[in-house]
Amino acid sequence: MAATETPIQKFYKNTNVFITGGTGFLGKILIEKLLRSTEVNTIFLLIRCKTENDIKSRCEKIFDSEVFNKLKQHNANFKQKIQPVEGDCALSGLGLKSTDRNELINNVNIVFHIAATVKIEGNLKYSFNINVNGTKDVLDLARDMKHLKSIIHVSTAYCNCPYKVIEEKIYDCQMCYEDYKTKIEKCSETEIATITPGLIGKWPNTYTFTKALAESLIKEHATGLPVAIYRPSIVISTYKEPLEGWTENFYGPTGVYAMMMAGLLRLALADLTKDSYCIPVDTCVAGLIATSWDCSIKFEKSSDIPVYNHVPVENPITWGEVDNLVKLNIDQYPLLNSFWTPFLIVTSNITVFSILKIFVHTIPAIISDCVAVFTMNKPSALKKYNQIHRFVIAISNCSTRNWDYSTDNISKLYEKLTIEDKELFPMSVTTIHWLRFMKNYTIGMRRYLFKENDSTLENAKKKYRRFKIVNGVLKCVIVYVFCNLLSSAMRKFT
Ligand SMILES: NC(=O)c1ccc[n+]([C@@H]2O[C@H](COP(=O)([O-])OP(=O)(O)OC[C@H]3O[C@@H](n4cnc5c(N)ncnc54)[C@H](OP(=O)(O)O)[C@@H]3O)[C@@H](O)[C@H]2O)c1
């Protein structure tokens, strides 16, 4: 802790914080940072009970991650500050027991509503329940809180993707929350699939649609509450804190590059000239923490709901640059357990994608499934590639377009921070050195996603060189066979 407290540290000192989504990627980094850089009193974590895992053991599991090692050194007793609360955003009233609800309304000062289903094309009923009804229930709970200072709703910079210009304001949806709720709730599971395209309209998927609805619900229902909306773009691994290159999920570009590293994905759908809008998760969390402080100050002066677009427009990196840097780094940090030489063809054209996928994925998958059948194993490659293709197409809405984001609120917030807070909460995208970041991103995928120890690197490099030779020979054979076929076909015609 700094010798004298910074304004943000003073804001958090002795507060009780309620977090939904604390078991997820962003949530873990937020918990870690709050406990390491501020003196919060208690963090209440809303955790849903999953099969045979009670919430205490799920809560314990969060802290098994290597991402908490630094905190463990800093404060061995940090777990005393954590209080798990059983709940589920898909259930009415967040599924809270009345004793837990009372404890929250009597004690909580700061709320971070992070929980969401991030399934891009999830069932609309399911996504609506968690992302929209869950947000309504968080607002209802917050309204009863007696000592509330701020609530931050974590949205996404993509929730207004049907528009070209994205300002830091809440956009209206076609209907109000109640009308959507009535329509969605009265549908059966089978009917919902039929009416989904009509209901989501110009939104490309249920994820961005329900995140947009949650925002418009906040505009309708949060009057009088100290609420703000925080919209990060594509959140990827840590830049520096608490360790470099840490990541734990396969969403978005991380999934694409991880599958490429493993030699499984050879084709992606993206426009290499477009900005990628990637933002490291620690930069994001620093912004989130600062946003809560700013929201409570703003609420004293105005009842407007502040919106913060945390998008790296001042320090952009294109998909082409990301692609080059990942490929360069994979040469240095290959995987030991890869299936083939990593290579990735990137196209922005869906027709080209559909043709190429037959050659680079489907045919090899069919061969692999045939081998599996002959060796009495279960064939699964083709099924997996169909899933991968759906995933690549689903995320292509983000990887083939650009938007004009306004980021005034987030920039002004950064300017408001003292020098000490800027150092403690480095939320500015301008401080990101992408070369360094991409190197650690690749090392991080190797270490934390694939759990490959650094000591395996030399063997991995040897295997990588062998794969490259085999791959080169194979390419020559394919070109030779193709040329022969072409020339014999031409001879037949002439
Ligand atoms: N990752 C990105 O690139 C990105 C970009 C922009 C915005 N965001 C937003 O950031 C937030 C967090 O994303 P993330 O990347 O951290 O996702 P994540 O790793 O999938 O975490 C999602 C969290 O939400 C919780 N959750 C889901 N359904 C729930 C339910 N019914 N009740 C209670 N908790 C539930 C999950 O809990 P369980 O452990 O129980 O599943 C988990 O803790 C989301 O609101 C997302 O929209 C993410």
PDBQT file of the ligand as one rigid body, heavy atoms in Angstrom, charges set to zero:
ROOT
HETATM    1  N1  LIG A 501     -14.248 -11.546 -21.979  1.00  0.00    +0.000 N 
HETATM    2  C1  LIG A 501     -14.490 -10.555 -22.830  1.00  0.00    +0.000 C 
HETATM    3  O1  LIG A 501     -13.858 -10.429 -23.892  1.00  0.00    +0.000 OA
HETATM    4  C2  LIG A 501     -15.540  -9.510 -22.492  1.00  0.00    +0.000 A 
HETATM    5  C3  LIG A 501     -15.614  -8.371 -23.296  1.00  0.00    +0.000 A 
HETATM    6  C4  LIG A 501     -16.559  -7.401 -23.014  1.00  0.00    +0.000 A 
HETATM    7  C5  LIG A 501     -17.406  -7.570 -21.940  1.00  0.00    +0.000 A 
HETATM    8  N2  LIG A 501     -17.322  -8.689 -21.173  1.00  0.00    +0.000 N 
HETATM    9  C6  LIG A 501     -18.260  -8.827 -20.053  1.00  0.00    +0.000 C 
HETATM   10  O2  LIG A 501     -17.507  -9.096 -18.891  1.00  0.00    +0.000 OA
HETATM   11  C7  LIG A 501     -18.250  -9.925 -18.019  1.00  0.00    +0.000 C 
HETATM   12  C8  LIG A 501     -17.396 -11.091 -17.573  1.00  0.00    +0.000 C 
HETATM   13  O3  LIG A 501     -16.915 -11.795 -18.688  1.00  0.00    +0.000 OA
HETATM   14  P1  LIG A 501     -15.810 -12.938 -18.516  1.00  0.00    +0.000 P 
HETATM   15  O4  LIG A 501     -14.963 -12.885 -19.716  1.00  0.00    +0.000 OA
HETATM   16  O5  LIG A 501     -15.190 -12.844 -17.174  1.00  0.00    +0.000 OA
HETATM   17  O6  LIG A 501     -16.739 -14.230 -18.623  1.00  0.00    +0.000 OA
HETATM   18  P2  LIG A 501     -16.657 -15.614 -17.834  1.00  0.00    +0.000 P 
HETATM   19  O7  LIG A 501     -15.258 -15.979 -17.530  1.00  0.00    +0.000 OA
HETATM   20  O8  LIG A 501     -17.512 -16.564 -18.591  1.00  0.00    +0.000 OA
HETATM   21  O9  LIG A 501     -17.393 -15.298 -16.457  1.00  0.00    +0.000 OA
HETATM   22  C9  LIG A 501     -18.776 -15.188 -16.380  1.00  0.00    +0.000 C 
HETATM   23  C10 LIG A 501     -19.146 -15.116 -14.928  1.00  0.00    +0.000 C 
HETATM   24  O10 LIG A 501     -20.576 -14.970 -14.829  1.00  0.00    +0.000 OA
HETATM   25  C11 LIG A 501     -21.046 -15.966 -13.941  1.00  0.00    +0.000 C 
HETATM   26  N3  LIG A 501     -22.396 -16.373 -14.276  1.00  0.00    +0.000 N 
HETATM   27  C12 LIG A 501     -22.865 -16.795 -15.468  1.00  0.00    +0.000 A 
HETATM   28  N4  LIG A 501     -24.148 -17.129 -15.345  1.00  0.00    +0.000 NA
HETATM   29  C13 LIG A 501     -24.497 -16.909 -14.054  1.00  0.00    +0.000 A 
HETATM   30  C14 LIG A 501     -25.688 -17.082 -13.318  1.00  0.00    +0.000 A 
HETATM   31  N5  LIG A 501     -26.808 -17.553 -13.874  1.00  0.00    +0.000 N 
HETATM   32  N6  LIG A 501     -25.687 -16.735 -12.004  1.00  0.00    +0.000 NA
HETATM   33  C15 LIG A 501     -24.558 -16.284 -11.413  1.00  0.00    +0.000 A 
HETATM   34  N7  LIG A 501     -23.396 -16.118 -12.049  1.00  0.00    +0.000 NA
HETATM   35  C16 LIG A 501     -23.370 -16.432 -13.360  1.00  0.00    +0.000 A 
HETATM   36  C17 LIG A 501     -20.090 -17.137 -14.118  1.00  0.00    +0.000 C 
HETATM   37  O11 LIG A 501     -20.234 -17.981 -13.008  1.00  0.00    +0.000 OA
HETATM   38  P3  LIG A 501     -19.977 -19.581 -13.071  1.00  0.00    +0.000 P 
HETATM   39  O12 LIG A 501     -18.543 -19.750 -12.664  1.00  0.00    +0.000 OA
HETATM   40  O13 LIG A 501     -20.932 -20.124 -12.096  1.00  0.00    +0.000 OA
HETATM   41  O14 LIG A 501     -20.225 -20.031 -14.472  1.00  0.00    +0.000 OA
HETATM   42  C18 LIG A 501     -18.773 -16.388 -14.162  1.00  0.00    +0.000 C 
HETATM   43  O15 LIG A 501     -18.373 -16.032 -12.877  1.00  0.00    +0.000 OA
HETATM   44  C19 LIG A 501     -19.526 -10.298 -18.759  1.00  0.00    +0.000 C 
HETATM   45  O16 LIG A 501     -20.555  -9.461 -18.310  1.00  0.00    +0.000 OA
HETATM   46  C20 LIG A 501     -19.204 -10.005 -20.209  1.00  0.00    +0.000 C 
HETATM   47  O17 LIG A 501     -20.369  -9.660 -20.911  1.00  0.00    +0.000 OA
HETATM   48  C21 LIG A 501     -16.402  -9.671 -21.420  1.00  0.00    +0.000 A 
ENDROOT
TORSDOF 0
